[in-house]
Amino acid sequence: MRGHGMYHTRFASDVQLEMIAEELGIDPVEIRLRNAIKNPKPGKIYETLNKVHIATCGIEEGLEKVSESIIGKREKRRKK
Protein backbone atom coordinates (compact mmCIF):
# COMPACT_ATOMS: atom_id res chain seq x y z
CA MET A 1 0.00 0.00 0.00
CA ARG A 2 1.40 3.41 -0.93
CA GLY A 3 0.71 6.16 1.53
CA HIS A 4 -2.22 6.15 3.89
CA GLY A 5 -5.79 5.16 3.11
CA MET A 6 -7.82 2.08 2.41
CA TYR A 7 -6.78 -0.42 -0.25
CA HIS A 8 -9.76 0.25 -2.51
CA THR A 9 -9.22 4.02 -2.52
CA ARG A 10 -5.50 3.62 -3.27
CA PHE A 11 -6.37 1.17 -6.06
CA ALA A 12 -8.88 3.64 -7.52
CA SER A 13 -6.28 6.43 -7.40
CA ASP A 14 -3.69 4.26 -9.13
CA VAL A 15 -6.12 3.23 -11.86
CA GLN A 16 -7.00 6.88 -12.46
CA LEU A 17 -3.31 7.85 -12.61
CA GLU A 18 -2.74 5.11 -15.20
CA MET A 19 -5.63 6.43 -17.30
CA ILE A 20 -4.48 10.04 -17.01
CA ALA A 21 -0.89 9.11 -17.91
CA GLU A 22 -2.05 7.18 -20.96
CA GLU A 23 -4.31 10.00 -22.13
CA LEU A 24 -1.55 12.60 -21.71
CA GLY A 25 1.14 10.36 -23.19
CA ILE A 26 3.16 10.41 -19.95
CA ASP A 27 5.01 7.42 -18.53
CA PRO A 28 3.01 5.97 -15.58
CA VAL A 29 6.05 6.18 -13.29
CA GLU A 30 6.71 9.79 -14.32
CA ILE A 31 3.17 10.91 -13.42
CA ARG A 32 3.57 9.29 -10.00
CA LEU A 33 6.93 11.02 -9.50
CA ARG A 34 5.43 14.37 -10.45
CA ASN A 35 2.66 13.91 -7.88
CA ALA A 36 4.74 12.28 -5.12
CA ILE A 37 5.13 13.86 -1.72
CA LYS A 38 8.63 15.26 -1.59
CA ASN A 39 10.95 14.18 1.21
CA PRO A 40 10.79 16.94 3.85
CA LYS A 41 14.00 18.75 4.68
CA PRO A 42 15.71 17.46 7.85
CA GLY A 43 13.89 18.69 10.93
CA LYS A 44 10.78 19.64 8.94
CA ILE A 45 7.44 17.86 8.84
CA TYR A 46 5.12 17.70 5.84
CA GLU A 47 1.41 18.00 6.61
CA THR A 48 -1.10 16.48 4.19
CA LEU A 49 -4.50 17.99 3.46
CA ASN A 50 -6.13 15.68 5.98
CA LYS A 51 -3.62 16.64 8.70
CA VAL A 52 -1.37 13.55 8.54
CA HIS A 53 2.19 14.49 9.52
CA ILE A 54 5.04 12.96 7.53
CA ALA A 55 8.63 13.31 8.73
CA THR A 56 10.24 11.09 6.09
CA CYS A 57 9.19 9.79 2.72
CA GLY A 58 11.08 7.64 0.26
CA ILE A 59 8.43 7.32 -2.42
CA GLU A 60 10.54 8.86 -5.18
CA GLU A 61 13.44 6.51 -4.50
CA GLY A 62 11.08 3.55 -4.19
CA LEU A 63 9.33 4.30 -7.48
CA GLU A 64 12.65 4.66 -9.28
CA LYS A 65 14.01 1.36 -7.90
CA VAL A 66 10.82 -0.56 -8.74
CA SER A 67 10.75 0.99 -12.21
CA GLU A 68 14.38 0.01 -12.86
CA SER A 69 13.67 -3.51 -11.62
CA ILE A 70 10.62 -3.90 -13.86
CA ILE A 71 12.46 -2.56 -16.91
CA GLY A 72 15.37 -4.94 -16.24
CA LYS A 73 13.02 -7.92 -15.99
CA ARG A 74 11.22 -6.94 -19.21
CA GLU A 75 14.55 -6.70 -21.06
CA LYS A 76 15.62 -10.15 -19.78
CA ARG A 77 12.35 -11.68 -21.01
CA ARG A 78 12.75 -10.09 -24.44
CA LYS A 79 16.24 -11.59 -24.83
CA LYS A 80 14.93 -15.15 -24.27
PDB file of N, CA, C and O in Angstrom:
ATOM      1  N   MET A   1       0.857  -1.173   0.000  1.00  0.00           N
ATOM      2  CA  MET A   1       0.000   0.000   0.000  1.00  0.00           C
ATOM      3  C   MET A   1       0.901   1.233   0.000  1.00  0.00           C
ATOM      4  O   MET A   1       1.821   1.329   0.813  1.00  0.00           O
ATOM      5  N   ARG A   2       0.647   2.163  -0.893  1.00  0.00           N
ATOM      6  CA  ARG A   2       1.402   3.406  -0.932  1.00  0.00           C
ATOM      7  C   ARG A   2       0.636   4.455  -0.142  1.00  0.00           C
ATOM      8  O   ARG A   2      -0.552   4.680  -0.369  1.00  0.00           O
ATOM      9  N   GLY A   3       1.325   5.083   0.775  1.00  0.00           N
ATOM     10  CA  GLY A   3       0.709   6.158   1.531  1.00  0.00           C
ATOM     11  C   GLY A   3      -0.335   5.641   2.487  1.00  0.00           C
ATOM     12  O   GLY A   3      -0.373   4.452   2.802  1.00  0.00           O
ATOM     13  N   HIS A   4      -1.169   6.523   2.941  1.00  0.00           N
ATOM     14  CA  HIS A   4      -2.220   6.150   3.886  1.00  0.00           C
ATOM     15  C   HIS A   4      -3.544   6.010   3.142  1.00  0.00           C
ATOM     16  O   HIS A   4      -3.693   6.528   2.035  1.00  0.00           O
ATOM     17  N   GLY A   5      -4.476   5.335   3.726  1.00  0.00           N
ATOM     18  CA  GLY A   5      -5.793   5.164   3.114  1.00  0.00           C
ATOM     19  C   GLY A   5      -6.151   3.697   2.996  1.00  0.00           C
ATOM     20  O   GLY A   5      -5.341   2.821   3.296  1.00  0.00           O
ATOM     21  N   MET A   6      -7.334   3.446   2.568  1.00  0.00           N
ATOM     22  CA  MET A   6      -7.815   2.079   2.410  1.00  0.00           C
ATOM     23  C   MET A   6      -7.351   1.545   1.054  1.00  0.00           C
ATOM     24  O   MET A   6      -7.081   2.301   0.120  1.00  0.00           O
ATOM     25  N   TYR A   7      -7.270   0.217   0.982  1.00  0.00           N
ATOM     26  CA  TYR A   7      -6.780  -0.423  -0.247  1.00  0.00           C
ATOM     27  C   TYR A   7      -7.600  -0.027  -1.474  1.00  0.00           C
ATOM     28  O   TYR A   7      -7.041   0.276  -2.528  1.00  0.00           O
ATOM     29  N   HIS A   8      -8.920  -0.031  -1.333  1.00  0.00           N
ATOM     30  CA  HIS A   8      -9.757   0.253  -2.505  1.00  0.00           C
ATOM     31  C   HIS A   8      -9.615   1.694  -2.983  1.00  0.00           C
ATOM     32  O   HIS A   8      -9.698   1.948  -4.185  1.00  0.00           O
ATOM     33  N   THR A   9      -9.404   2.641  -2.072  1.00  0.00           N
ATOM     34  CA  THR A   9      -9.221   4.024  -2.523  1.00  0.00           C
ATOM     35  C   THR A   9      -7.858   4.209  -3.172  1.00  0.00           C
ATOM     36  O   THR A   9      -7.737   4.958  -4.141  1.00  0.00           O
ATOM     37  N   ARG A  10      -6.828   3.540  -2.658  1.00  0.00           N
ATOM     38  CA  ARG A  10      -5.500   3.616  -3.270  1.00  0.00           C
ATOM     39  C   ARG A  10      -5.528   2.963  -4.655  1.00  0.00           C
ATOM     40  O   ARG A  10      -4.915   3.464  -5.598  1.00  0.00           O
ATOM     41  N   PHE A  11      -6.244   1.844  -4.767  1.00  0.00           N
ATOM     42  CA  PHE A  11      -6.373   1.173  -6.062  1.00  0.00           C
ATOM     43  C   PHE A  11      -7.062   2.091  -7.067  1.00  0.00           C
ATOM     44  O   PHE A  11      -6.621   2.217  -8.210  1.00  0.00           O
ATOM     45  N   ALA A  12      -8.144   2.730  -6.632  1.00  0.00           N
ATOM     46  CA  ALA A  12      -8.875   3.642  -7.516  1.00  0.00           C
ATOM     47  C   ALA A  12      -7.988   4.803  -7.963  1.00  0.00           C
ATOM     48  O   ALA A  12      -8.025   5.205  -9.126  1.00  0.00           O
ATOM     49  N   SER A  13      -7.196   5.336  -7.044  1.00  0.00           N
ATOM     50  CA  SER A  13      -6.283   6.433  -7.398  1.00  0.00           C
ATOM     51  C   SER A  13      -5.243   5.982  -8.407  1.00  0.00           C
ATOM     52  O   SER A  13      -4.938   6.701  -9.357  1.00  0.00           O
ATOM     53  N   ASP A  14      -4.695   4.779  -8.198  1.00  0.00           N
ATOM     54  CA  ASP A  14      -3.694   4.264  -9.126  1.00  0.00           C
ATOM     55  C   ASP A  14      -4.273   4.012 -10.514  1.00  0.00           C
ATOM     56  O   ASP A  14      -3.628   4.304 -11.521  1.00  0.00           O
ATOM     57  N   VAL A  15      -5.475   3.476 -10.568  1.00  0.00           N
ATOM     58  CA  VAL A  15      -6.122   3.232 -11.862  1.00  0.00           C
ATOM     59  C   VAL A  15      -6.341   4.563 -12.579  1.00  0.00           C
ATOM     60  O   VAL A  15      -6.104   4.668 -13.782  1.00  0.00           O
ATOM     61  N   GLN A  16      -6.791   5.573 -11.845  1.00  0.00           N
ATOM     62  CA  GLN A  16      -6.997   6.883 -12.461  1.00  0.00           C
ATOM     63  C   GLN A  16      -5.684   7.484 -12.956  1.00  0.00           C
ATOM     64  O   GLN A  16      -5.636   8.065 -14.040  1.00  0.00           O
ATOM     65  N   LEU A  17      -4.614   7.345 -12.163  1.00  0.00           N
ATOM     66  CA  LEU A  17      -3.310   7.849 -12.608  1.00  0.00           C
ATOM     67  C   LEU A  17      -2.859   7.159 -13.885  1.00  0.00           C
ATOM     68  O   LEU A  17      -2.309   7.802 -14.779  1.00  0.00           O
ATOM     69  N   GLU A  18      -3.088   5.848 -13.977  1.00  0.00           N
ATOM     70  CA  GLU A  18      -2.737   5.109 -15.203  1.00  0.00           C
ATOM     71  C   GLU A  18      -3.511   5.667 -16.402  1.00  0.00           C
ATOM     72  O   GLU A  18      -2.943   5.868 -17.475  1.00  0.00           O
ATOM     73  N   MET A  19      -4.796   5.912 -16.212  1.00  0.00           N
ATOM     74  CA  MET A  19      -5.634   6.427 -17.304  1.00  0.00           C
ATOM     75  C   MET A  19      -5.206   7.835 -17.716  1.00  0.00           C
ATOM     76  O   MET A  19      -5.141   8.150 -18.904  1.00  0.00           O
ATOM     77  N   ILE A  20      -4.915   8.672 -16.728  1.00  0.00           N
ATOM     78  CA  ILE A  20      -4.482  10.044 -17.008  1.00  0.00           C
ATOM     79  C   ILE A  20      -3.148  10.027 -17.755  1.00  0.00           C
ATOM     80  O   ILE A  20      -2.971  10.741 -18.742  1.00  0.00           O
ATOM     81  N   ALA A  21      -2.208   9.200 -17.273  1.00  0.00           N
ATOM     82  CA  ALA A  21      -0.894   9.113 -17.914  1.00  0.00           C
ATOM     83  C   ALA A  21      -1.034   8.672 -19.365  1.00  0.00           C
ATOM     84  O   ALA A  21      -0.396   9.233 -20.255  1.00  0.00           O
ATOM     85  N   GLU A  22      -1.864   7.672 -19.597  1.00  0.00           N
ATOM     86  CA  GLU A  22      -2.053   7.180 -20.962  1.00  0.00           C
ATOM     87  C   GLU A  22      -2.653   8.264 -21.853  1.00  0.00           C
ATOM     88  O   GLU A  22      -2.214   8.459 -22.987  1.00  0.00           O
ATOM     89  N   GLU A  23      -3.652   8.963 -21.338  1.00  0.00           N
ATOM     90  CA  GLU A  23      -4.308  10.000 -22.133  1.00  0.00           C
ATOM     91  C   GLU A  23      -3.368  11.164 -22.449  1.00  0.00           C
ATOM     92  O   GLU A  23      -3.441  11.753 -23.528  1.00  0.00           O
ATOM     93  N   LEU A  24      -2.486  11.490 -21.504  1.00  0.00           N
ATOM     94  CA  LEU A  24      -1.548  12.596 -21.706  1.00  0.00           C
ATOM     95  C   LEU A  24      -0.250  12.175 -22.395  1.00  0.00           C
ATOM     96  O   LEU A  24       0.575  13.015 -22.754  1.00  0.00           O
ATOM     97  N   GLY A  25      -0.081  10.859 -22.576  1.00  0.00           N
ATOM     98  CA  GLY A  25       1.142  10.361 -23.191  1.00  0.00           C
ATOM     99  C   GLY A  25       2.348  10.451 -22.265  1.00  0.00           C
ATOM    100  O   GLY A  25       3.479  10.620 -22.721  1.00  0.00           O
ATOM    101  N   ILE A  26       2.097  10.338 -20.950  1.00  0.00           N
ATOM    102  CA  ILE A  26       3.156  10.412 -19.947  1.00  0.00           C
ATOM    103  C   ILE A  26       3.404   9.007 -19.406  1.00  0.00           C
ATOM    104  O   ILE A  26       2.470   8.222 -19.241  1.00  0.00           O
ATOM    105  N   ASP A  27       4.663   8.698 -19.134  1.00  0.00           N
ATOM    106  CA  ASP A  27       5.006   7.423 -18.525  1.00  0.00           C
ATOM    107  C   ASP A  27       4.303   7.304 -17.170  1.00  0.00           C
ATOM    108  O   ASP A  27       4.293   8.270 -16.408  1.00  0.00           O
ATOM    109  N   PRO A  28       3.715   6.144 -16.847  1.00  0.00           N
ATOM    110  CA  PRO A  28       3.011   5.968 -15.576  1.00  0.00           C
ATOM    111  C   PRO A  28       3.888   6.227 -14.344  1.00  0.00           C
ATOM    112  O   PRO A  28       3.394   6.722 -13.331  1.00  0.00           O
ATOM    113  N   VAL A  29       5.162   5.901 -14.422  1.00  0.00           N
ATOM    114  CA  VAL A  29       6.055   6.180 -13.292  1.00  0.00           C
ATOM    115  C   VAL A  29       6.293   7.684 -13.183  1.00  0.00           C
ATOM    116  O   VAL A  29       6.323   8.232 -12.081  1.00  0.00           O
ATOM    117  N   GLU A  30       6.459   8.343 -14.317  1.00  0.00           N
ATOM    118  CA  GLU A  30       6.706   9.788 -14.325  1.00  0.00           C
ATOM    119  C   GLU A  30       5.545  10.556 -13.699  1.00  0.00           C
ATOM    120  O   GLU A  30       5.777  11.496 -12.939  1.00  0.00           O
ATOM    121  N   ILE A  31       4.313  10.182 -13.998  1.00  0.00           N
ATOM    122  CA  ILE A  31       3.174  10.907 -13.421  1.00  0.00           C
ATOM    123  C   ILE A  31       3.125  10.708 -11.913  1.00  0.00           C
ATOM    124  O   ILE A  31       2.731  11.615 -11.180  1.00  0.00           O
ATOM    125  N   ARG A  32       3.521   9.529 -11.447  1.00  0.00           N
ATOM    126  CA  ARG A  32       3.570   9.287 -10.002  1.00  0.00           C
ATOM    127  C   ARG A  32       4.683  10.112  -9.356  1.00  0.00           C
ATOM    128  O   ARG A  32       4.504  10.654  -8.265  1.00  0.00           O
ATOM    129  N   LEU A  33       5.835  10.204 -10.030  1.00  0.00           N
ATOM    130  CA  LEU A  33       6.931  11.017  -9.496  1.00  0.00           C
ATOM    131  C   LEU A  33       6.555  12.493  -9.437  1.00  0.00           C
ATOM    132  O   LEU A  33       6.904  13.187  -8.482  1.00  0.00           O
ATOM    133  N   ARG A  34       5.856  12.966 -10.442  1.00  0.00           N
ATOM    134  CA  ARG A  34       5.427  14.374 -10.452  1.00  0.00           C
ATOM    135  C   ARG A  34       4.460  14.682  -9.309  1.00  0.00           C
ATOM    136  O   ARG A  34       4.434  15.803  -8.801  1.00  0.00           O
ATOM    137  N   ASN A  35       3.671  13.696  -8.907  1.00  0.00           N
ATOM    138  CA  ASN A  35       2.658  13.907  -7.878  1.00  0.00           C
ATOM    139  C   ASN A  35       3.063  13.361  -6.508  1.00  0.00           C
ATOM    140  O   ASN A  35       2.264  13.391  -5.572  1.00  0.00           O
ATOM    141  N   ALA A  36       4.286  12.867  -6.382  1.00  0.00           N
ATOM    142  CA  ALA A  36       4.738  12.276  -5.120  1.00  0.00           C
ATOM    143  C   ALA A  36       4.994  13.352  -4.074  1.00  0.00           C
ATOM    144  O   ALA A  36       5.386  14.475  -4.391  1.00  0.00           O
ATOM    145  N   ILE A  37       4.764  12.982  -2.822  1.00  0.00           N
ATOM    146  CA  ILE A  37       5.127  13.856  -1.717  1.00  0.00           C
ATOM    147  C   ILE A  37       6.643  13.908  -1.668  1.00  0.00           C
ATOM    148  O   ILE A  37       7.304  12.869  -1.664  1.00  0.00           O
ATOM    149  N   LYS A  38       7.184  15.090  -1.633  1.00  0.00           N
ATOM    150  CA  LYS A  38       8.634  15.256  -1.588  1.00  0.00           C
ATOM    151  C   LYS A  38       9.137  14.973  -0.172  1.00  0.00           C
ATOM    152  O   LYS A  38       8.440  15.224   0.811  1.00  0.00           O
ATOM    153  N   ASN A  39      10.347  14.453  -0.089  1.00  0.00           N
ATOM    154  CA  ASN A  39      10.951  14.175   1.207  1.00  0.00           C
ATOM    155  C   ASN A  39      11.169  15.502   1.928  1.00  0.00           C
ATOM    156  O   ASN A  39      11.857  16.376   1.399  1.00  0.00           O
ATOM    157  N   PRO A  40      10.600  15.675   3.123  1.00  0.00           N
ATOM    158  CA  PRO A  40      10.789  16.942   3.849  1.00  0.00           C
ATOM    159  C   PRO A  40      12.254  17.164   4.192  1.00  0.00           C
ATOM    160  O   PRO A  40      13.016  16.213   4.364  1.00  0.00           O
ATOM    161  N   LYS A  41      12.633  18.417   4.287  1.00  0.00           N
ATOM    162  CA  LYS A  41      14.004  18.751   4.682  1.00  0.00           C
ATOM    163  C   LYS A  41      14.216  18.270   6.123  1.00  0.00           C
ATOM    164  O   LYS A  41      13.262  18.211   6.899  1.00  0.00           O
ATOM    165  N   PRO A  42      15.453  17.927   6.485  1.00  0.00           N
ATOM    166  CA  PRO A  42      15.715  17.457   7.851  1.00  0.00           C
ATOM    167  C   PRO A  42      15.165  18.426   8.899  1.00  0.00           C
ATOM    168  O   PRO A  42      15.366  19.638   8.814  1.00  0.00           O
ATOM    169  N   GLY A  43      14.480  17.873   9.868  1.00  0.00           N
ATOM    170  CA  GLY A  43      13.895  18.688  10.934  1.00  0.00           C
ATOM    171  C   GLY A  43      12.535  19.272  10.598  1.00  0.00           C
ATOM    172  O   GLY A  43      11.894  19.870  11.462  1.00  0.00           O
ATOM    173  N   LYS A  44      12.084  19.112   9.371  1.00  0.00           N
ATOM    174  CA  LYS A  44      10.783  19.642   8.941  1.00  0.00           C
ATOM    175  C   LYS A  44       9.767  18.504   8.867  1.00  0.00           C
ATOM    176  O   LYS A  44      10.140  17.338   8.739  1.00  0.00           O
ATOM    177  N   ILE A  45       8.506  18.845   8.947  1.00  0.00           N
ATOM    178  CA  ILE A  45       7.435  17.859   8.841  1.00  0.00           C
ATOM    179  C   ILE A  45       6.462  18.333   7.771  1.00  0.00           C
ATOM    180  O   ILE A  45       6.060  19.496   7.749  1.00  0.00           O
ATOM    181  N   TYR A  46       6.092  17.419   6.892  1.00  0.00           N
ATOM    182  CA  TYR A  46       5.123  17.700   5.836  1.00  0.00           C
ATOM    183  C   TYR A  46       3.730  17.363   6.372  1.00  0.00           C
ATOM    184  O   TYR A  46       3.530  16.299   6.958  1.00  0.00           O
ATOM    185  N   GLU A  47       2.786  18.254   6.174  1.00  0.00           N
ATOM    186  CA  GLU A  47       1.412  18.000   6.608  1.00  0.00           C
ATOM    187  C   GLU A  47       0.519  17.841   5.382  1.00  0.00           C
ATOM    188  O   GLU A  47       0.476  18.718   4.519  1.00  0.00           O
ATOM    189  N   THR A  48      -0.194  16.715   5.309  1.00  0.00           N
ATOM    190  CA  THR A  48      -1.097  16.476   4.186  1.00  0.00           C
ATOM    191  C   THR A  48      -2.387  17.272   4.384  1.00  0.00           C
ATOM    192  O   THR A  48      -2.603  17.872   5.436  1.00  0.00           O
ATOM    193  N   LEU A  49      -3.232  17.268   3.367  1.00  0.00           N
ATOM    194  CA  LEU A  49      -4.496  17.994   3.456  1.00  0.00           C
ATOM    195  C   LEU A  49      -5.388  17.506   4.589  1.00  0.00           C
ATOM    196  O   LEU A  49      -6.143  18.287   5.169  1.00  0.00           O
ATOM    197  N   ASN A  50      -5.302  16.216   4.906  1.00  0.00           N
ATOM    198  CA  ASN A  50      -6.135  15.684   5.981  1.00  0.00           C
ATOM    199  C   ASN A  50      -5.371  15.582   7.302  1.00  0.00           C
ATOM    200  O   ASN A  50      -5.685  14.754   8.157  1.00  0.00           O
ATOM    201  N   LYS A  51      -4.359  16.445   7.449  1.00  0.00           N
ATOM    202  CA  LYS A  51      -3.622  16.636   8.705  1.00  0.00           C
ATOM    203  C   LYS A  51      -2.771  15.444   9.148  1.00  0.00           C
ATOM    204  O   LYS A  51      -2.528  15.280  10.344  1.00  0.00           O
ATOM    205  N   VAL A  52      -2.316  14.614   8.214  1.00  0.00           N
ATOM    206  CA  VAL A  52      -1.368  13.551   8.538  1.00  0.00           C
ATOM    207  C   VAL A  52       0.022  14.169   8.451  1.00  0.00           C
ATOM    208  O   VAL A  52       0.345  14.854   7.481  1.00  0.00           O
ATOM    209  N   HIS A  53       0.842  13.923   9.470  1.00  0.00           N
ATOM    210  CA  HIS A  53       2.189  14.487   9.515  1.00  0.00           C
ATOM    211  C   HIS A  53       3.214  13.452   9.063  1.00  0.00           C
ATOM    212  O   HIS A  53       3.253  12.330   9.569  1.00  0.00           O
ATOM    213  N   ILE A  54       4.038  13.848   8.106  1.00  0.00           N
ATOM    214  CA  ILE A  54       5.041  12.958   7.532  1.00  0.00           C
ATOM    215  C   ILE A  54       6.422  13.570   7.764  1.00  0.00           C
ATOM    216  O   ILE A  54       6.697  14.689   7.333  1.00  0.00           O
ATOM    217  N   ALA A  55       7.284  12.820   8.451  1.00  0.00           N
ATOM    218  CA  ALA A  55       8.634  13.308   8.725  1.00  0.00           C
ATOM    219  C   ALA A  55       9.628  12.802   7.687  1.00  0.00           C
ATOM    220  O   ALA A  55      10.617  13.476   7.397  1.00  0.00           O
ATOM    221  N   THR A  56       9.375  11.624   7.126  1.00  0.00           N
ATOM    222  CA  THR A  56      10.243  11.087   6.091  1.00  0.00           C
ATOM    223  C   THR A  56       9.386  10.435   5.018  1.00  0.00           C
ATOM    224  O   THR A  56       8.273   9.978   5.278  1.00  0.00           O
ATOM    225  N   CYS A  57       9.917  10.405   3.833  1.00  0.00           N
ATOM    226  CA  CYS A  57       9.186   9.793   2.724  1.00  0.00           C
ATOM    227  C   CYS A  57      10.197   9.374   1.664  1.00  0.00           C
ATOM    228  O   CYS A  57      11.013  10.182   1.221  1.00  0.00           O
ATOM    229  N   GLY A  58      10.141   8.120   1.265  1.00  0.00           N
ATOM    230  CA  GLY A  58      11.077   7.636   0.257  1.00  0.00           C
ATOM    231  C   GLY A  58      10.370   7.194  -0.995  1.00  0.00           C
ATOM    232  O   GLY A  58      10.850   6.307  -1.701  1.00  0.00           O
ATOM    233  N   ILE A  59       9.222   7.804  -1.285  1.00  0.00           N
ATOM    234  CA  ILE A  59       8.428   7.323  -2.418  1.00  0.00           C
ATOM    235  C   ILE A  59       9.137   7.522  -3.751  1.00  0.00           C
ATOM    236  O   ILE A  59       9.045   6.665  -4.630  1.00  0.00           O
ATOM    237  N   GLU A  60       9.842   8.635  -3.917  1.00  0.00           N
ATOM    238  CA  GLU A  60      10.538   8.861  -5.182  1.00  0.00           C
ATOM    239  C   GLU A  60      11.606   7.793  -5.414  1.00  0.00           C
ATOM    240  O   GLU A  60      11.700   7.220  -6.499  1.00  0.00           O
ATOM    241  N   GLU A  61      12.403   7.535  -4.387  1.00  0.00           N
ATOM    242  CA  GLU A  61      13.443   6.513  -4.501  1.00  0.00           C
ATOM    243  C   GLU A  61      12.832   5.140  -4.738  1.00  0.00           C
ATOM    244  O   GLU A  61      13.336   4.362  -5.548  1.00  0.00           O
ATOM    245  N   GLY A  62      11.744   4.842  -4.030  1.00  0.00           N
ATOM    246  CA  GLY A  62      11.081   3.552  -4.189  1.00  0.00           C
ATOM    247  C   GLY A  62      10.531   3.359  -5.592  1.00  0.00           C
ATOM    248  O   GLY A  62      10.699   2.294  -6.186  1.00  0.00           O
ATOM    249  N   LEU A  63       9.873   4.384  -6.126  1.00  0.00           N
ATOM    250  CA  LEU A  63       9.327   4.301  -7.481  1.00  0.00           C
ATOM    251  C   LEU A  63      10.437   4.090  -8.510  1.00  0.00           C
ATOM    252  O   LEU A  63      10.285   3.303  -9.444  1.00  0.00           O
ATOM    253  N   GLU A  64      11.553   4.799  -8.332  1.00  0.00           N
ATOM    254  CA  GLU A  64      12.654   4.658  -9.281  1.00  0.00           C
ATOM    255  C   GLU A  64      13.262   3.258  -9.229  1.00  0.00           C
ATOM    256  O   GLU A  64      13.571   2.682 -10.272  1.00  0.00           O
ATOM    257  N   LYS A  65      13.438   2.702  -8.025  1.00  0.00           N
ATOM    258  CA  LYS A  65      14.008   1.359  -7.903  1.00  0.00           C
ATOM    259  C   LYS A  65      13.080   0.304  -8.499  1.00  0.00           C
ATOM    260  O   LYS A  65      13.528  -0.591  -9.216  1.00  0.00           O
ATOM    261  N   VAL A  66      11.786   0.413  -8.198  1.00  0.00           N
ATOM    262  CA  VAL A  66      10.824  -0.556  -8.737  1.00  0.00           C
ATOM    263  C   VAL A  66      10.774  -0.441 -10.253  1.00  0.00           C
ATOM    264  O   VAL A  66      10.731  -1.453 -10.953  1.00  0.00           O
ATOM    265  N   SER A  67      10.780   0.778 -10.762  1.00  0.00           N
ATOM    266  CA  SER A  67      10.750   0.995 -12.206  1.00  0.00           C
ATOM    267  C   SER A  67      11.972   0.372 -12.876  1.00  0.00           C
ATOM    268  O   SER A  67      11.846  -0.297 -13.901  1.00  0.00           O
ATOM    269  N   GLU A  68      13.153   0.589 -12.299  1.00  0.00           N
ATOM    270  CA  GLU A  68      14.379   0.005 -12.856  1.00  0.00           C
ATOM    271  C   GLU A  68      14.317  -1.518 -12.836  1.00  0.00           C
ATOM    272  O   GLU A  68      14.743  -2.181 -13.782  1.00  0.00           O
ATOM    273  N   SER A  69      13.785  -2.061 -11.754  1.00  0.00           N
ATOM    274  CA  SER A  69      13.667  -3.513 -11.618  1.00  0.00           C
ATOM    275  C   SER A  69      12.734  -4.087 -12.679  1.00  0.00           C
ATOM    276  O   SER A  69      13.040  -5.101 -13.307  1.00  0.00           O
ATOM    277  N   ILE A  70      11.598  -3.430 -12.871  1.00  0.00           N
ATOM    278  CA  ILE A  70      10.618  -3.901 -13.857  1.00  0.00           C
ATOM    279  C   ILE A  70      11.197  -3.823 -15.260  1.00  0.00           C
ATOM    280  O   ILE A  70      11.038  -4.752 -16.051  1.00  0.00           O
ATOM    281  N   ILE A  71      11.863  -2.725 -15.571  1.00  0.00           N
ATOM    282  CA  ILE A  71      12.456  -2.558 -16.907  1.00  0.00           C
ATOM    283  C   ILE A  71      13.518  -3.634 -17.134  1.00  0.00           C
ATOM    284  O   ILE A  71      13.589  -4.212 -18.219  1.00  0.00           O
ATOM    285  N   GLY A  72      14.348  -3.910 -16.116  1.00  0.00           N
ATOM    286  CA  GLY A  72      15.371  -4.942 -16.236  1.00  0.00           C
ATOM    287  C   GLY A  72      14.769  -6.313 -16.489  1.00  0.00           C
ATOM    288  O   GLY A  72      15.290  -7.082 -17.296  1.00  0.00           O
ATOM    289  N   LYS A  73      13.677  -6.623 -15.807  1.00  0.00           N
ATOM    290  CA  LYS A  73      13.017  -7.920 -15.992  1.00  0.00           C
ATOM    291  C   LYS A  73      12.385  -8.026 -17.377  1.00  0.00           C
ATOM    292  O   LYS A  73      12.416  -9.089 -17.997  1.00  0.00           O
ATOM    293  N   ARG A  74      11.817  -6.930 -17.858  1.00  0.00           N
ATOM    294  CA  ARG A  74      11.223  -6.937 -19.207  1.00  0.00           C
ATOM    295  C   ARG A  74      12.301  -7.188 -20.254  1.00  0.00           C
ATOM    296  O   ARG A  74      12.088  -7.952 -21.196  1.00  0.00           O
ATOM    297  N   GLU A  75      13.457  -6.546 -20.094  1.00  0.00           N
ATOM    298  CA  GLU A  75      14.553  -6.704 -21.062  1.00  0.00           C
ATOM    299  C   GLU A  75      15.066  -8.142 -21.053  1.00  0.00           C
ATOM    300  O   GLU A  75      15.358  -8.699 -22.111  1.00  0.00           O
ATOM    301  N   LYS A  76      15.178  -8.753 -19.860  1.00  0.00           N
ATOM    302  CA  LYS A  76      15.619 -10.153 -19.777  1.00  0.00           C
ATOM    303  C   LYS A  76      14.653 -11.082 -20.505  1.00  0.00           C
ATOM    304  O   LYS A  76      15.079 -12.001 -21.204  1.00  0.00           O
ATOM    305  N   ARG A  77      13.346 -10.841 -20.342  1.00  0.00           N
ATOM    306  CA  ARG A  77      12.346 -11.684 -21.006  1.00  0.00           C
ATOM    307  C   ARG A  77      12.420 -11.532 -22.520  1.00  0.00           C
ATOM    308  O   ARG A  77      12.252 -12.510 -23.249  1.00  0.00           O
ATOM    309  N   ARG A  78      12.668 -10.326 -22.995  1.00  0.00           N
ATOM    310  CA  ARG A  78      12.751 -10.089 -24.443  1.00  0.00           C
ATOM    311  C   ARG A  78      13.934 -10.811 -25.061  1.00  0.00           C
ATOM    312  O   ARG A  78      13.861 -11.253 -26.207  1.00  0.00           O
ATOM    313  N   LYS A  79      15.029 -10.936 -24.312  1.00  0.00           N
ATOM    314  CA  LYS A  79      16.235 -11.590 -24.827  1.00  0.00           C
ATOM    315  C   LYS A  79      16.059 -13.096 -24.954  1.00  0.00           C
ATOM    316  O   LYS A  79      16.782 -13.728 -25.724  1.00  0.00           O
ATOM    317  N   LYS A  80      15.129 -13.685 -24.228  1.00  0.00           N
ATOM    318  CA  LYS A  80      14.931 -15.150 -24.266  1.00  0.00           C
ATOM    319  C   LYS A  80      14.310 -15.616 -25.531  1.00  0.00           C
ATOM    320  O   LYS A  80      14.085 -16.813 -25.705  1.00  0.00           O
TER     321      LYS A  80
END
